[in-house]
Amino acid sequence: MSGFTSLSVSFQMAIPLGGTSSSGSRSAPTPAKPLLLCIALLILAASLRNEFGRAFPIRILRSKTSEPSPITRSGRALWSADMETGDLSQWSVPDVPGGANAGGGVFNSGFATASVDSVGLAHSGLHAAKLFANTLNTGEFPTSGTRLFRWLEPEKYPELYYRVWFYFPQRFVPNGNPPWWNVFQWKSKRADTSDPFVALNIGNRPDGAMYFYLYDKNAKQSYGQSVSNIPEGQWFQVEAFYKCSGDKTGHVTFWQDGVQILDVANVQTRYPDGNCAWSVNNYSTSLNPNPATVYVDDAAICLGGRCP
Protein backbone atom coordinates (compact mmCIF):
# COMPACT_ATOMS: atom_id res chain seq x y z
CA MET A 1 0.00 0.00 0.00
CA SER A 2 1.37 3.44 -0.88
CA GLY A 3 2.81 5.32 2.08
CA PHE A 4 3.58 2.23 4.16
CA THR A 5 6.87 0.44 4.66
CA SER A 6 7.04 -3.30 5.09
CA LEU A 7 6.89 -4.46 8.66
CA SER A 8 8.68 -7.55 9.83
CA VAL A 9 9.01 -8.27 13.50
CA SER A 10 10.40 -11.59 14.59
CA PHE A 11 11.58 -12.88 17.90
CA GLN A 12 11.78 -16.13 19.70
CA MET A 13 11.07 -16.55 23.35
CA ALA A 14 10.63 -19.66 25.45
CA ILE A 15 7.68 -18.75 27.57
CA PRO A 16 6.06 -21.89 28.97
CA LEU A 17 2.50 -21.01 29.78
CA GLY A 18 2.00 -24.21 31.67
CA GLY A 19 4.17 -27.23 32.32
CA THR A 20 3.37 -30.92 32.58
CA SER A 21 4.22 -32.89 35.68
CA SER A 22 5.79 -36.26 35.60
CA SER A 23 2.39 -37.68 36.30
CA GLY A 24 1.00 -36.08 33.13
CA SER A 25 -1.11 -33.43 34.84
CA ARG A 26 -0.62 -29.78 33.80
CA SER A 27 0.99 -27.60 36.42
CA ALA A 28 -0.16 -24.05 37.19
CA PRO A 29 1.86 -21.12 35.77
CA THR A 30 4.39 -19.62 38.07
CA PRO A 31 3.99 -15.95 39.02
CA ALA A 32 6.98 -14.96 36.81
CA LYS A 33 5.38 -16.16 33.59
CA PRO A 34 2.73 -13.39 33.30
CA LEU A 35 5.53 -10.88 33.83
CA LEU A 36 7.48 -12.38 30.94
CA LEU A 37 4.38 -12.17 28.76
CA CYS A 38 4.00 -8.46 29.54
CA ILE A 39 7.63 -7.85 28.66
CA ALA A 40 7.16 -9.60 25.33
CA LEU A 41 4.14 -7.47 24.52
CA LEU A 42 6.03 -4.30 25.39
CA ILE A 43 8.88 -5.31 23.07
CA LEU A 44 6.39 -5.92 20.27
CA ALA A 45 4.72 -2.53 20.85
CA ALA A 46 8.07 -0.76 20.80
CA SER A 47 8.97 -2.43 17.52
CA LEU A 48 5.68 -1.35 15.96
CA ARG A 49 6.16 2.21 17.18
CA ASN A 50 9.63 2.42 15.70
CA GLU A 51 8.47 1.08 12.35
CA PHE A 52 5.46 3.39 12.08
CA GLY A 53 7.52 6.31 13.30
CA ARG A 54 9.74 5.88 10.27
CA ALA A 55 6.79 5.36 7.93
CA PHE A 56 4.98 8.54 9.10
CA PRO A 57 7.56 11.13 10.17
CA ILE A 58 6.01 14.03 12.10
CA ARG A 59 6.64 17.55 10.69
CA ILE A 60 5.40 20.64 12.51
CA LEU A 61 5.65 23.76 10.36
CA ARG A 62 5.54 27.15 12.01
CA SER A 63 2.89 29.40 10.56
CA LYS A 64 4.25 32.37 8.68
CA THR A 65 1.92 34.56 10.73
CA SER A 66 3.09 33.21 14.07
CA GLU A 67 5.61 36.04 14.33
CA PRO A 68 4.96 39.71 13.49
CA SER A 69 6.21 40.74 10.09
CA PRO A 70 8.27 43.94 9.64
CA ILE A 71 5.22 45.80 8.31
CA THR A 72 2.77 44.81 11.02
CA ARG A 73 4.64 44.77 14.32
CA SER A 74 4.45 47.81 16.55
CA GLY A 75 7.41 50.18 16.37
CA ARG A 76 9.04 52.62 18.77
CA ALA A 77 7.96 56.24 18.49
CA LEU A 78 10.90 58.56 17.85
CA TRP A 79 8.82 61.72 17.56
CA SER A 80 5.19 62.77 17.72
CA ALA A 81 3.04 65.88 17.53
CA ASP A 82 -0.48 66.17 18.94
CA MET A 83 -0.59 69.99 18.81
CA GLU A 84 -1.76 70.09 22.44
CA THR A 85 0.89 72.75 23.06
CA GLY A 86 -1.50 75.08 21.24
CA ASP A 87 1.05 75.78 18.52
CA LEU A 88 3.25 74.01 15.98
CA SER A 89 6.43 73.98 18.08
CA GLN A 90 6.48 70.17 18.29
CA TRP A 91 7.46 70.04 14.63
CA SER A 92 10.73 71.86 15.46
CA VAL A 93 11.95 69.99 18.54
CA PRO A 94 14.58 69.66 19.94
CA ASP A 95 15.01 73.35 19.17
CA VAL A 96 12.62 76.26 18.87
CA PRO A 97 11.08 77.03 15.47
CA GLY A 98 13.81 78.35 13.23
CA GLY A 99 16.54 77.38 15.70
CA ALA A 100 19.94 76.12 14.59
CA ASN A 101 19.18 72.61 15.87
CA ALA A 102 15.54 72.41 14.83
CA GLY A 103 14.47 68.92 13.77
CA GLY A 104 11.84 70.28 11.39
CA GLY A 105 9.64 73.28 10.84
CA VAL A 106 6.75 74.97 9.06
CA PHE A 107 7.24 76.32 5.54
CA ASN A 108 4.71 78.37 3.57
CA SER A 109 4.67 79.53 -0.04
CA GLY A 110 2.17 81.52 -2.06
CA PHE A 111 -1.06 82.19 -0.19
CA ALA A 112 -0.90 79.42 2.40
CA THR A 113 -0.58 79.23 6.17
CA ALA A 114 -0.43 76.67 8.97
CA SER A 115 -1.88 77.27 12.41
CA VAL A 116 -3.44 75.38 15.31
CA ASP A 117 -7.20 75.10 15.56
CA SER A 118 -8.72 74.80 19.03
CA VAL A 119 -12.44 74.66 18.25
CA GLY A 120 -12.91 71.04 19.21
CA LEU A 121 -12.31 69.58 15.76
CA ALA A 122 -9.22 67.67 16.91
CA HIS A 123 -8.83 63.94 16.46
CA SER A 124 -7.72 63.72 20.10
CA GLY A 125 -7.42 66.36 22.77
CA LEU A 126 -8.41 69.94 21.98
CA HIS A 127 -6.08 70.98 19.15
CA ALA A 128 -5.27 70.09 15.55
CA ALA A 129 -3.13 71.64 12.84
CA LYS A 130 -5.07 73.70 10.33
CA LEU A 131 -3.55 73.84 6.82
CA PHE A 132 -4.98 76.64 4.68
CA ALA A 133 -4.19 77.24 0.99
CA ASN A 134 -5.58 79.82 -1.40
CA THR A 135 -4.65 78.57 -4.85
CA LEU A 136 -5.77 81.67 -6.72
CA ASN A 137 -3.09 81.94 -9.41
CA THR A 138 -1.94 85.53 -9.62
CA GLY A 139 1.00 84.84 -11.91
CA GLU A 140 3.44 85.77 -9.18
CA PHE A 141 2.49 82.68 -7.17
CA PRO A 142 1.54 79.81 -9.49
CA THR A 143 1.42 77.42 -6.53
CA SER A 144 0.43 77.78 -2.89
CA GLY A 145 1.32 75.41 -0.11
CA THR A 146 1.96 74.96 3.57
CA ARG A 147 4.20 72.14 4.77
CA LEU A 148 4.88 70.67 8.20
CA PHE A 149 8.38 69.17 7.96
CA ARG A 150 10.51 66.67 9.90
CA TRP A 151 14.06 65.93 8.77
CA LEU A 152 15.84 64.94 12.01
CA GLU A 153 14.61 61.32 12.04
CA PRO A 154 14.75 60.63 8.26
CA GLU A 155 18.34 61.88 8.15
CA LYS A 156 19.33 59.48 10.94
CA TYR A 157 17.37 56.34 10.03
CA PRO A 158 16.92 55.19 6.41
CA GLU A 159 13.86 53.01 7.16
CA LEU A 160 11.01 54.59 9.10
CA TYR A 161 7.26 54.41 9.58
CA TYR A 162 5.10 57.55 9.48
CA ARG A 163 1.58 58.26 10.69
CA VAL A 164 -0.86 61.15 10.57
CA TRP A 165 -4.61 61.65 10.95
CA PHE A 166 -6.37 63.71 8.27
CA TYR A 167 -9.70 65.52 8.21
CA PHE A 168 -11.14 66.81 4.92
CA PRO A 169 -14.26 68.86 5.70
CA GLN A 170 -15.58 68.54 2.14
CA ARG A 171 -14.77 67.28 -1.34
CA PHE A 172 -12.15 69.19 -3.31
CA VAL A 173 -11.12 68.87 -6.94
CA PRO A 174 -7.56 69.65 -8.07
CA ASN A 175 -8.13 71.34 -11.42
CA GLY A 176 -4.79 72.83 -12.44
CA ASN A 177 -2.93 72.02 -15.63
CA PRO A 178 -1.84 69.38 -14.88
CA PRO A 179 -4.05 68.77 -11.84
CA TRP A 180 -2.24 67.74 -8.65
CA TRP A 181 -2.64 68.11 -4.90
CA ASN A 182 0.26 67.08 -2.66
CA VAL A 183 -0.65 66.28 0.97
CA PHE A 184 2.22 63.98 2.08
CA GLN A 185 5.74 63.84 0.67
CA TRP A 186 9.43 63.07 1.01
CA LYS A 187 12.02 65.47 -0.36
CA SER A 188 15.74 65.07 -0.93
CA LYS A 189 18.21 67.90 -0.47
CA ARG A 190 21.73 68.13 -1.78
CA ALA A 191 24.16 71.00 -2.11
CA ASP A 192 22.36 72.99 -4.78
CA THR A 193 18.77 71.78 -4.77
CA SER A 194 15.88 70.35 -2.75
CA ASP A 195 13.22 68.40 -4.63
CA PRO A 196 10.22 66.20 -3.90
CA PHE A 197 10.96 62.55 -4.67
CA VAL A 198 7.78 60.73 -3.68
CA ALA A 199 4.41 62.35 -2.98
CA LEU A 200 1.00 61.14 -1.88
CA ASN A 201 -1.34 63.10 -4.12
CA ILE A 202 -5.11 63.38 -4.30
CA GLY A 203 -7.18 62.79 -7.40
CA ASN A 204 -10.87 62.30 -8.14
CA ARG A 205 -12.77 59.21 -9.30
CA PRO A 206 -15.25 59.49 -12.19
CA ASP A 207 -18.01 60.03 -9.61
CA GLY A 208 -16.01 62.82 -7.96
CA ALA A 209 -14.86 60.93 -4.86
CA MET A 210 -11.37 61.82 -3.68
CA TYR A 211 -8.66 59.15 -3.50
CA PHE A 212 -4.92 58.85 -2.90
CA TYR A 213 -2.37 57.96 -5.54
CA LEU A 214 1.43 57.87 -5.40
CA TYR A 215 3.61 60.04 -7.60
CA ASP A 216 7.29 59.24 -8.11
CA LYS A 217 8.59 62.60 -9.29
CA ASN A 218 12.10 61.31 -9.91
CA ALA A 219 10.83 58.64 -12.33
CA LYS A 220 7.80 60.71 -13.40
CA GLN A 221 5.57 57.74 -12.67
CA SER A 222 2.15 57.61 -10.96
CA TYR A 223 0.71 54.62 -9.10
CA GLY A 224 -3.05 54.43 -8.66
CA GLN A 225 -5.22 52.31 -6.38
CA SER A 226 -8.86 51.30 -6.22
CA VAL A 227 -8.90 50.08 -2.61
CA SER A 228 -10.11 53.15 -0.74
CA ASN A 229 -11.60 56.59 -1.22
CA ILE A 230 -11.01 59.56 1.06
CA PRO A 231 -13.88 60.09 3.50
CA GLU A 232 -15.34 63.56 3.85
CA GLY A 233 -16.17 65.14 7.18
CA GLN A 234 -14.46 62.54 9.36
CA TRP A 235 -11.01 61.73 10.70
CA PHE A 236 -9.05 58.88 9.13
CA GLN A 237 -5.53 57.55 9.48
CA VAL A 238 -2.71 57.42 6.93
CA GLU A 239 0.43 55.38 7.63
CA ALA A 240 3.52 54.90 5.50
CA PHE A 241 6.77 52.98 5.36
CA TYR A 242 9.64 54.68 3.55
CA LYS A 243 13.06 53.27 2.79
CA CYS A 244 15.31 56.18 1.91
CA SER A 245 17.76 54.99 -0.74
CA GLY A 246 20.03 56.67 -3.27
CA ASP A 247 19.67 53.76 -5.68
CA LYS A 248 16.77 51.60 -6.81
CA THR A 249 16.46 49.70 -3.55
CA GLY A 250 13.97 52.12 -2.03
CA HIS A 251 10.51 51.05 -0.91
CA VAL A 252 7.26 52.90 -0.21
CA THR A 253 4.09 51.47 1.37
CA PHE A 254 0.87 53.22 2.40
CA TRP A 255 -2.03 52.15 4.59
CA GLN A 256 -5.36 53.95 4.97
CA ASP A 257 -7.20 53.12 8.19
CA GLY A 258 -5.03 50.02 8.53
CA VAL A 259 -5.64 48.72 4.99
CA GLN A 260 -2.71 48.67 2.57
CA ILE A 261 -3.49 50.79 -0.47
CA LEU A 262 -0.10 51.29 -2.14
CA ASP A 263 3.17 49.37 -2.22
CA VAL A 264 6.03 50.25 -4.55
CA ALA A 265 9.44 48.58 -4.31
CA ASN A 266 12.76 48.96 -6.15
CA VAL A 267 12.59 52.72 -6.57
CA GLN A 268 15.09 55.50 -5.92
CA THR A 269 13.86 57.59 -3.00
CA ARG A 270 16.58 60.24 -2.61
CA TYR A 271 19.53 61.76 -4.45
CA PRO A 272 22.67 59.59 -4.20
CA ASP A 273 24.38 62.48 -2.42
CA GLY A 274 21.26 63.84 -0.73
CA ASN A 275 19.20 63.39 2.42
CA CYS A 276 15.56 62.59 3.11
CA ALA A 277 12.94 64.84 4.70
CA TRP A 278 9.23 64.22 5.28
CA SER A 279 6.32 66.65 5.32
CA VAL A 280 2.54 66.81 5.61
CA ASN A 281 1.10 69.42 3.25
CA ASN A 282 -1.72 71.32 1.64
CA TYR A 283 0.00 72.18 -1.63
CA SER A 284 -1.39 72.66 -5.15
CA THR A 285 -1.67 74.90 -8.19
CA SER A 286 -5.46 75.01 -8.24
CA LEU A 287 -8.26 73.56 -6.10
CA ASN A 288 -12.02 73.81 -6.36
CA PRO A 289 -13.61 75.07 -4.21
CA ASN A 290 -10.97 77.61 -3.29
CA PRO A 291 -9.57 78.31 -0.72
CA ALA A 292 -9.10 74.85 0.77
CA THR A 293 -8.54 73.96 4.42
CA VAL A 294 -7.62 70.52 5.75
CA TYR A 295 -6.72 69.40 9.27
CA VAL A 296 -4.04 67.04 10.60
CA ASP A 297 -3.46 65.62 14.06
CA ASP A 298 -1.51 62.99 16.02
CA ALA A 299 1.46 62.75 13.68
CA ALA A 300 4.30 60.35 14.54
CA ILE A 301 7.51 58.83 13.22
CA CYS A 302 8.42 55.33 14.39
CA LEU A 303 11.33 52.92 14.13
CA GLY A 304 11.10 49.16 13.68
CA GLY A 305 7.39 48.91 12.87
CA ARG A 306 4.16 50.80 12.37
CA CYS A 307 3.37 53.46 14.93
CA PRO A 308 1.33 52.21 17.91
Summary of the structure (lengths in Angstrom):
residues: 308
radius of gyration: 34.6
end to end distance: 55.2
largest distance: 131.7
contacts: 911
relative contact order: 0.19
helix: 10%
strand: 41%
